[in-house]
Amino acid sequence: MSFQEKIIEGKYNYYQGDQVYCEETFSVFKEDGSHGRIIFNAELTSRVETGEFLKVLVDYKLSKKFEPLNLKVKRLLGGSKSVERYVVDLKDKNVRYTFRGTDGIHETEKIITGKFHIAAPAFSTTMLATAAKKLDPVHRTSYNIISSSNVWEYEGPFKESEIFIELSSLEPVPIFVGDTELQATHCKVFEDDKARNPNTKGYSIYLSKHYQIPYKAVFADDIQIEVQNLKNFETEYKDLF
């Protein structure tokens, strides 16, 4: 039986304007042994228009090379519940997907040969693809993303899409979170390649140097996500906040 060591924990606030509409707490664990899997656990909580609380629980397991192995997403709202799960066999490249919602259980699977990342509804996991496939320092780097639109009812199997990420600066840039100044890697995320659409507007994400965990992101419609605290329990890092 492998031992899991907590290496990071933190919290995000999701803002629209000055209003916090969602909070995310997360922890990162590393297993010992030769496999040494990385595990992200996150919990998101927000209040919906009815006054009820929506809770989303994310359990994401990756190989030591940051290849997706297993993703489980559980959603809870009042008496409603749904669970979706991806299980990846790295040997035969098979991705098995299961969704359990208000309309029963649905299963599908597909073989995907290239590198891919599975999108999860947790900001802490947003940029894990860049840990498995390094960013090109000059050009936009393409990433194959697997995602689904299933929330409470099954709408269909998971889909593949492509995003592009570009380094805005080769050197770390200073950002402020509250009164704390941090050094971050500034990236921009696009839905199109620069060659196809050079004028497309991306959104900014500022990355920490700790397992590609983001500090902050700025989206359209005055939406921002910002880290509130981040603790790294590894001995070489004791200067986080």
Sequence and secondary structure as in RCSB ss.txt:
>XXXX:A:sequence
MSFQEKIIEGKYNYYQGDQVYCEETFSVFKEDGSHGRIIFNAELTSRVETGEFLKVLVDYKLSKKFEPLNLKVKR
LLGGSKSVERYVVDLKDKNVRYTFRGTDGIHETEKIITGKFHIAAPAFSTTMLATAAKKLDPVHRTSYNIISSSN
VWEYEGPFKESEIFIELSSLEPVPIFVGDTELQATHCKVFEDDKARNPNTKGYSIYLSKHYQIPYKAVFADDIQI
EVQNLKNFETEYKDLF
>XXXX:A:secstr
   EEEEEEEEEEEEETTEEEEEEEEEEEEE TTT  EEEEEEEEEE TTS EEEEEEEEEE TT  EEEEEEEE
EETTEEEEEEEEEETTTTEEEEEEEETTEEEEEEEE  S  EE  S GGGTTTHHHHS   SSS EEEEEEE   
SSS   S EEEEEEEEES SS EEEEETTEEEEEEEEEEESS TTT TT   EEEEE SSTT EEEEE STTEEE
EEEEEEE STT     
